Amino acid sequence: MNDNTLKFSLLVLNKLYLIMNLKTILALLCPLLVVSCGKESLPISPEGQDDMTVSFLGNIGPSTRATDSNFETGDAIGVFAIEKTSSNPDGDILTSNHADNVKYSYSGGSFKGASTVIKQITFQRLMFYKAIYPYTSSARNEFTFSVKTNQSYGDYYTLSDLMTAEAGPTSSVTPQLTFTHRLCDVLVNVCFEEKPTGTAHLYFNNVKTSVKVNLNENTFETGSAAANVKAKPYGTNGFRMVLPPQTINKGTKLITLSIGSSSYTVTTDEYITLRPELQHTFRMVVRKDGKATLAVSADPWNTDIGIEDIVPKEILKGLKEHMPIYVGNTPPNVEGSYYINPYVSSYYSDLDDNPEKTLTSETVNFSNQSDGTLTVNTLTDGSDTYYYLEGAYITGYGNYFTVFYDYLSSLDAKDGTEIPIRRVEVYSGRKTSTGISNLYYANAFAEKGNDPYDEYMDEGTYRIFKDEDGLSGKSSWTPSSLSSTPETRAGVFHPWRGLESRMSRKHNQ
């Protein structure tokens, strides 16, 4: 090898060494470069999500929709995406949002964009999502939803089942949406002493068919539009439909059933209230003489009821500031009786100065706890009458729990007139081996009719009480130990609108 060849070889080797070291240096510097330039670069996406496309997991458990089954392929929802900002920390739908009513369809276990998709901006940006089932092209923050008047046709029954869901704030690209029924399921079971031949058709006559939706306020106010609604055949001699919440007046020719050449009409002999998120079962008996009778009952449409479904948003916000509220699906079993003594005031939202007031001691009894519901009985010292409410809800985790419910009642004005109210009551505490520690009780007026002399608490106000010594010990009292008939508190379960017009009679019996 001559000198020139040697020099050339050494030059090539030197350049290769420099290149290899440059690559090593760049590899070491690359993470630093990414960090320093992160604000100008797209975030690194998880595997399989390079485009940051958002899809949604839907709550597809039992009783999620009117079919009492899972979401099915092709089910469509509308989704709003709202970025959390300092000026919009609660994720209210504004005139301009990250996404407005984007159509998503169910396929393969999740909801995916039908024609367009929502994309996450970055993993660091938090988004709120509000969803509506079924997809409604006219959906906005405020819009009107109407059930189908012929729910026996095609999918019109399920397409009448208005549900909403919320998620966030989150940066996830697969948020979970848990849907809640907003209307009423109606089931009619017909019993015949002698059934005629022919195809059966059943109608509810002149019932309300629309609701005014406000997604930010989470309200669903029944409108004035009315029509005859044809039910969907369901099983043997059964019919179903979805209707907005409403009260059907006594003496209404409510149901018309036609079979072949025979026709039957049922006139209500009492007021019937259809309540949101409940399944109302009508048992219609048709006798040989052609006369028909009716009996009605109501049960939860699903068991996934949260405290936000009972307690108005602003009241709940205030309660959380002054007493513990425990949420969760694993509350302790609290069945038994507990003595609240000394029973004292803790906070009054309707007064500037909280009066230091000691109440008459009281015993609260919880019973029949099952699937997130229970019965509440209360007895004040010195009284031989106790209060009874069936269908309260319980949430919590570990030993911590919150019991909540609402009911319709009325108060007497000094001129003798009745003031209708919807009262909300809440208990919170920790179950112990000796009773309940840190027990709080709240009493709120969710809605109130006309109070001509301003005698009572205002609508939207609340008062909180507690056991002052921190322990409500176990008691031997049981409701069955009293011979008197309890005052039954009629459970409502969910917010009503237009209370004065709906409460045409006294509800505490």
PyMOL commands that set and color helices and strands:
alter all, ss='L'
color gray80, all
select helices_A, chain A and resi 3-36+38-40+158-160+307-310+313-322+479-481+499-502
alter helices_A, ss='H'
color red, helices_A
select strands_A, chain A and resi 53-54+57-58+76-83+99-107+110-113+118-119+127-133+142-146+163-170+176-177+180-181+184-192+200-208+210-214+219-222+226-230+232-233+238-243+246-248+253-259+262-267+272-274+278-286+292-300+336-340+343-348+358-359+362-370+373-380+387-397+400-412+418-432+435-448+462-467+471-475+487-488+490-491
alter strands_A, ss='S'
color yellow, strands_A
deselect
rebuild
show_as cartoon
